[in-house]
Amino acid sequence: MKILLVDDHVSFCEGLVAAISAKRPEIDFSYESHAELVPSVLLGKDQFDLIILDIMMPGLGGIELVKNLNAMGNFVPILIMSSVEDIDIIQSLYALGVLGFMPKYYSVQDIINAIEQCQNGEMHVPSNLTDVISLGRERRSDLQSSSPSKKDNSGVDRDQLKFRLTKRQIEVLSLMDQGLSNQEIGKVLHISLATVKTHIHHVYTIFGVNNRVNCLRAAKKARIA
């Protein structure tokens, strides 16, 4: 697994990489202290599986960087790590499609657990924020406010969901419904495991869910899977 760590405090990056590598030597880290350089780094030859990003940096801030990466079609999942715990900011980051948020007081094991969750295509929310963070609310509101619409008894707008889902995402949903694992889906579609997880993450976000069971349930209600 290759992770790009973006934080302007180099000593923090070095310490974090050393601590995690001691427990998970298979994780390959790179780090960048200038947010403005991240888009060009991602466009380079290195393929990353995850970005860990601080949101409080000089120059281009983390939120603007996430927006810029979204605009350029970034498919690398993003995990935020910050000392800022403003609920509105964190909520807006989830609405932008980040995979998770980690406060900087997390222990090394907490960070590893969050990374592993993201590696499995799941969203990570700190336990103390699960009651105040709503995943996918903005997207569900966007879908439900669109018109004209065709809704089933559950109120799910099938046409708008199909419009939001790409052809590849629908293929991934179909294979998930057949019970294939992420690795098996990758082999069938001839794409990397990281790409499969990214597609699943975006599908989760569109449906406003955070696990495979609820994702398939929502897709069936929308008559997509």
C-alpha positions as CSV (number, residue, x, y, z in Angstrom):
1,M,0.0,0.0,0.0
2,K,1.3,3.5,-1.0
3,I,0.2,6.5,1.0
4,L,0.9,10.2,0.3
5,L,1.0,12.2,3.5
6,V,0.4,15.9,3.1
7,D,1.4,18.1,6.1
8,D,3.5,21.2,6.4
9,H,5.1,20.0,9.6
10,V,7.9,17.8,8.3
11,S,9.0,16.6,11.7
12,F,5.4,15.4,12.4
13,C,5.4,13.5,9.1
14,E,8.8,11.9,9.8
15,G,7.6,10.8,13.3
16,L,4.3,9.5,12.0
17,V,5.9,7.5,9.2
18,A,8.5,6.0,11.6
19,A,5.8,5.0,14.1
20,I,3.5,3.4,11.6
21,S,6.2,1.8,9.6
22,A,7.4,0.1,12.8
23,K,4.1,-1.7,13.0
24,R,3.2,-1.9,9.3
25,P,6.4,-2.1,7.4
26,E,4.5,-3.0,4.2
27,I,3.1,0.5,4.0
28,D,5.1,2.7,1.7
29,F,5.0,6.4,2.6
30,S,5.8,9.6,0.7
31,Y,5.1,13.0,2.1
32,E,4.6,16.5,0.7
33,S,4.7,19.7,2.8
34,H,3.3,22.0,0.1
35,A,-0.4,21.5,-0.8
36,E,0.1,23.3,-4.1
37,L,2.4,20.5,-5.4
38,V,0.0,17.7,-4.6
39,P,-1.9,17.7,-8.0
40,S,1.4,17.4,-9.9
41,V,2.6,14.7,-7.6
42,L,-0.6,12.7,-8.2
43,L,-0.2,13.2,-12.0
44,G,3.3,11.7,-11.8
45,K,4.2,8.1,-12.3
46,D,3.6,7.1,-8.7
47,Q,0.3,5.4,-8.0
48,F,-1.0,6.1,-4.5
49,D,-3.7,4.1,-2.7
50,L,-4.5,6.7,-0.1
51,I,-3.9,10.4,0.7
52,I,-3.6,11.5,4.4
53,L,-4.2,15.3,4.4
54,D,-4.0,18.0,7.0
55,I,-6.5,20.8,6.4
56,M,-4.6,23.7,8.1
57,M,-1.7,24.5,5.9
58,P,-0.2,27.8,4.6
59,G,-1.1,28.8,1.0
60,L,-3.6,26.4,-0.5
61,G,-5.7,25.0,2.4
62,G,-6.8,21.4,2.7
63,I,-10.4,22.1,1.9
64,E,-9.5,23.9,-1.3
65,L,-7.1,21.2,-2.2
66,V,-9.8,18.5,-1.9
67,K,-12.1,20.7,-4.1
68,N,-9.2,21.0,-6.7
69,L,-8.5,17.3,-6.6
70,N,-12.2,16.6,-7.1
71,A,-12.3,19.0,-10.1
72,M,-9.3,17.3,-11.7
73,G,-11.0,13.9,-11.4
74,N,-8.9,12.5,-8.6
75,F,-9.8,8.9,-7.7
76,V,-7.3,8.4,-4.8
77,P,-9.3,8.2,-1.5
78,I,-8.6,11.0,1.0
79,L,-8.3,10.6,4.7
80,I,-8.2,13.9,6.7
81,M,-5.9,14.1,9.8
82,S,-6.2,17.4,11.7
83,S,-6.2,19.1,15.1
84,V,-9.2,21.1,13.9
85,E,-12.5,19.5,15.1
86,D,-15.0,22.0,13.9
87,I,-18.1,20.0,13.1
88,D,-19.2,22.2,10.2
89,I,-15.8,21.9,8.6
90,I,-15.7,18.1,9.1
91,Q,-19.2,17.7,7.8
92,S,-18.3,19.7,4.7
93,L,-15.3,17.5,4.1
94,Y,-17.4,14.4,4.2
95,A,-19.8,16.1,1.8
96,L,-16.8,16.6,-0.6
97,G,-16.3,12.9,-0.6
98,V,-13.3,12.3,1.8
99,L,-13.2,8.8,3.1
100,G,-12.6,9.8,6.8
101,F,-11.4,12.2,9.4
102,M,-8.8,11.5,12.1
103,P,-8.0,13.9,15.0
104,K,-4.3,14.4,15.6
105,Y,-4.6,13.0,19.1
106,Y,-5.2,9.5,17.6
107,S,-2.8,6.9,18.8
108,V,-0.6,5.1,16.2
109,Q,-2.9,2.0,16.4
110,D,-6.0,4.3,15.9
111,I,-4.4,5.7,12.8
112,I,-3.6,2.2,11.5
113,N,-7.2,1.1,12.2
114,A,-8.5,4.0,10.2
115,I,-6.1,3.3,7.3
116,E,-7.2,-0.3,7.3
117,Q,-10.9,0.7,7.2
118,C,-10.2,2.9,4.2
119,Q,-8.2,0.1,2.6
120,N,-11.3,-2.0,2.8
121,G,-13.4,0.7,1.1
122,E,-15.1,1.8,4.3
123,M,-15.6,5.3,5.6
124,H,-14.0,6.2,8.9
125,V,-15.7,8.5,11.5
126,P,-14.2,9.0,15.0
127,S,-16.4,7.3,17.7
128,N,-17.1,10.7,19.4
129,L,-18.5,12.1,16.2
130,T,-20.8,9.4,15.0
131,D,-23.8,11.0,16.5
132,V,-23.2,14.4,15.0
133,I,-21.8,13.6,11.5
134,S,-24.3,12.7,8.8
135,L,-22.7,10.9,5.8
136,G,-24.3,11.5,2.5
137,R,-27.0,13.9,3.7
138,E,-26.1,16.6,1.1
139,R,-26.1,14.1,-1.7
140,R,-29.4,12.6,-0.7
141,S,-30.9,16.1,-0.5
142,D,-29.6,16.9,-4.0
143,L,-31.0,13.7,-5.4
144,Q,-34.4,14.1,-3.8
145,S,-34.8,17.7,-4.8
146,S,-34.2,17.0,-8.5
147,S,-37.1,16.9,-10.9
148,P,-38.7,15.4,-12.9
149,S,-38.2,12.2,-11.0
150,K,-39.3,8.6,-10.8
151,K,-39.4,7.3,-7.3
152,D,-40.3,3.9,-5.9
153,N,-42.1,3.4,-2.6
154,S,-38.9,4.1,-0.7
155,G,-38.7,7.6,-2.1
156,V,-35.4,6.8,-4.0
157,D,-35.0,8.7,-7.2
158,R,-33.9,6.0,-9.7
159,D,-33.2,8.1,-12.7
160,Q,-31.1,10.6,-10.8
161,L,-29.1,7.9,-9.0
162,K,-28.4,6.2,-12.4
163,F,-27.3,9.6,-13.7
164,R,-24.9,10.0,-10.8
165,L,-23.5,6.5,-11.1
166,T,-20.9,5.9,-13.8
167,K,-21.1,2.8,-16.0
168,R,-18.1,1.3,-14.1
169,Q,-19.7,2.0,-10.7
170,I,-22.8,0.1,-11.9
171,E,-20.6,-2.8,-13.0
172,V,-19.0,-2.8,-9.6
173,L,-22.4,-2.8,-7.9
174,S,-23.5,-5.7,-10.0
175,L,-20.5,-7.8,-9.1
176,M,-20.9,-6.8,-5.4
177,D,-24.4,-8.1,-5.6
178,Q,-23.1,-11.4,-6.9
179,G,-21.0,-11.8,-3.8
180,L,-17.6,-11.1,-5.3
181,S,-14.9,-9.7,-3.0
182,N,-13.0,-6.5,-3.9
183,Q,-10.1,-8.5,-5.2
184,E,-12.4,-10.7,-7.3
185,I,-14.1,-7.6,-8.7
186,G,-10.7,-6.2,-9.7
187,K,-9.8,-9.4,-11.6
188,V,-13.1,-9.5,-13.4
189,L,-12.9,-5.9,-14.5
190,H,-9.1,-5.9,-15.0
191,I,-8.6,-3.0,-12.6
192,S,-6.5,-2.6,-9.5
193,L,-7.7,-3.3,-6.0
194,A,-7.2,0.4,-5.1
195,T,-9.4,1.4,-8.1
196,V,-12.1,-1.0,-6.9
197,K,-12.1,0.5,-3.4
198,T,-12.3,4.0,-4.9
199,H,-15.3,3.1,-6.9
200,I,-17.0,1.5,-3.9
201,H,-16.2,4.5,-1.8
202,H,-17.9,6.9,-4.3
203,V,-20.9,4.5,-4.6
204,Y,-21.2,4.5,-0.7
205,T,-21.1,8.3,-0.7
206,I,-23.8,8.6,-3.4
207,F,-26.1,6.3,-1.5
208,G,-25.2,7.8,1.9
209,V,-24.1,4.5,3.4
210,N,-20.9,3.2,4.9
211,N,-21.0,-0.6,4.4
212,R,-21.6,-3.1,1.7
213,V,-24.9,-4.5,3.1
214,N,-26.6,-1.1,3.2
215,C,-25.1,-0.2,-0.1
216,L,-26.7,-3.2,-1.8
217,R,-29.9,-2.7,0.0
218,A,-30.1,0.9,-1.2
219,A,-29.2,-0.2,-4.8
220,K,-32.0,-2.8,-4.8
221,K,-34.5,-0.2,-3.5
222,A,-33.4,2.0,-6.4
223,R,-33.7,-1.0,-8.8
224,I,-30.1,-0.6,-9.9
225,A,-28.5,-3.8,-8.5
